């Protein structure tokens, strides 16, 4: 069992060495895109929530 674990760890390390890791600039750009998309979605959901709450208040009255 110890041999299987050791083999798995060796294979995992070998696989991680073949990974092409993103540069700091690429990570910064991706983070900026994610933040912008989250902001847009947050505003969109907020507007829909506000409009639907007004609609519900009008219906309940």
BELDA-V229820 format. One record per run of one state. SS is the DSSP state (@ for helix, = for strand, . for the rest). FROM is the first residue (numbers start at 0). TO is the last residue. Records with the same first field share a line. If there is no record, write none. Layout:
SS->FROM-TO, FROM-TO
This chain:
.->0-0, 17-22, 60-60
@->1-16, 23-59
